[in-house]
Amino acid sequence: MPLFDYLPSDGVMIGLSATSKKQLIENIAEHAGALTELSARAVFDALMQRERLGSTAIGGGTAIPHAVFADLAHSVVIISILEKPVGFDSHDKKPVDIICTILGPDQAD
């Protein structure tokens, strides 16, 4: 199934404003909480825990933060386009302005 099959109609955030990685993930978590039955805090904590393992920035101004949740029935994708890029600890040292967040059930591939 293509990735965009998991993108809800209101899963795109354009012109998102954030001044840091933490603030960006907070904003995404709030939106994810509204799209799912997950709490925004649970999403934030899971995404930040994943970031502590290593940055999900893949270079070229793009990041793919992701996490799994036992309470999630199906995967959800959120695309965020930032107003201004923010630092995301990317290996190429470039800030990110395109973020594809993937939240999935804990038993999904």
GUTIKE-544990 format. One record per residue (C-alpha): residue number from 1; residue in one letter; x, y, z. Coordinates in nm, 2 decimals. Each point is the difference from the previous one (the first is absolute). Layout:
residues N
   num   residu        x        y        z
   NUM        A        X        Y        Z
...
END
This chain:
residues 109
   num   residu        x        y        z
     1        M     0.00     0.00     0.00
     2        P     0.15     0.34    -0.09
     3        L     0.10     0.23     0.28
     4        F    -0.25     0.26    -0.10
     5        D    -0.29    -0.24     0.06
     6        Y     0.07     0.06     0.37
     7        L    -0.01     0.38    -0.03
     8        P    -0.33     0.13     0.13
     9        S    -0.16     0.29    -0.19
    10        D     0.10     0.24     0.29
    11        G     0.34    -0.16     0.04
    12        V     0.19     0.27    -0.18
    13        M     0.13     0.30     0.19
    14        I     0.13     0.28    -0.22
    15        G     0.17     0.31     0.13
    16        L     0.06    -0.15     0.34
    17        S     0.20     0.23     0.23
    18        A     0.26    -0.14     0.24
    19        T     0.33     0.13     0.14
    20        S     0.15    -0.33     0.12
    21        K    -0.02    -0.38    -0.06
    22        K    -0.18    -0.03     0.34
    23        Q    -0.26     0.26    -0.09
    24        L    -0.05    -0.16    -0.34
    25        I    -0.06    -0.34     0.15
    26        E    -0.24     0.15     0.25
    27        N    -0.20     0.16    -0.29
    28        I    -0.01    -0.33    -0.19
    29        A    -0.10    -0.19     0.31
    30        E    -0.29     0.24     0.07
    31        H    -0.12    -0.05    -0.36
    32        A     0.04    -0.38     0.02
    33        G    -0.20    -0.01     0.32
    34        A    -0.29     0.17    -0.18
    35        L     0.02    -0.25    -0.29
    36        T     0.03    -0.31     0.22
    37        E    -0.13    -0.12     0.33
    38        L     0.36     0.04     0.14
    39        S     0.08     0.27     0.25
    40        A     0.23     0.27    -0.13
    41        R     0.23    -0.06     0.30
    42        A     0.04    -0.37    -0.09
    43        V     0.08     0.09    -0.36
    44        F     0.25     0.27     0.11
    45        D     0.17    -0.24     0.24
    46        A     0.03    -0.28    -0.25
    47        L     0.13     0.23    -0.28
    48        M     0.26     0.16     0.24
    49        Q     0.10    -0.34     0.13
    50        R     0.07    -0.11    -0.36
    51        E     0.20     0.32    -0.07
    52        R     0.22    -0.07     0.30
    53        L     0.11    -0.32    -0.18
    54        G     0.11     0.21    -0.29
    55        S    -0.13     0.27    -0.22
    56        T    -0.27    -0.10    -0.25
    57        A     0.12     0.28    -0.24
    58        I     0.11    -0.17    -0.32
    59        G     0.17     0.30    -0.16
    60        G    -0.11     0.25    -0.26
    61        G    -0.23     0.18     0.24
    62        T    -0.22    -0.31     0.07
    63        A    -0.08    -0.20     0.31
    64        I    -0.21    -0.31     0.06
    65        P    -0.08    -0.01     0.38
    66        H    -0.18    -0.32     0.08
    67        A    -0.14    -0.21     0.29
    68        V    -0.22    -0.30     0.07
    69        F    -0.30    -0.02     0.24
    70        A    -0.18    -0.30     0.13
    71        D    -0.33     0.20     0.00
    72        L     0.02     0.10    -0.36
    73        A    -0.22    -0.21    -0.24
    74        H     0.16     0.11    -0.33
    75        S     0.30     0.22    -0.11
    76        V    -0.04     0.37    -0.03
    77        V     0.23     0.24    -0.20
    78        I     0.02     0.37     0.06
    79        I     0.19     0.22    -0.25
    80        S     0.13     0.33     0.14
    81        I     0.14     0.28    -0.21
    82        L     0.17     0.27     0.22
    83        E    -0.01     0.37    -0.04
    84        K     0.37     0.02     0.08
    85        P     0.24    -0.30     0.03
    86        V     0.11    -0.11     0.35
    87        G     0.31    -0.19     0.12
    88        F    -0.07    -0.38     0.03
    89        D     0.35    -0.14     0.06
    90        S     0.03    -0.12    -0.36
    91        H     0.31    -0.18    -0.12
    92        D     0.04     0.26    -0.28
    93        K    -0.04     0.28     0.26
    94        K    -0.29     0.16    -0.20
    95        P    -0.32     0.11     0.18
    96        V    -0.32    -0.17    -0.10
    97        D    -0.32     0.15    -0.14
    98        I    -0.17    -0.32    -0.13
    99        I    -0.11    -0.25     0.27
   100        C    -0.18    -0.33    -0.07
   101        T    -0.11    -0.14     0.33
   102        I    -0.11    -0.36     0.01
   103        L    -0.20    -0.15     0.29
   104        G    -0.07    -0.37    -0.01
   105        P    -0.15    -0.29     0.19
   106        D     0.27    -0.19     0.19
   107        Q    -0.06    -0.32    -0.20
   108        A     0.01     0.17    -0.35
   109        D     0.30    -0.01    -0.24
END
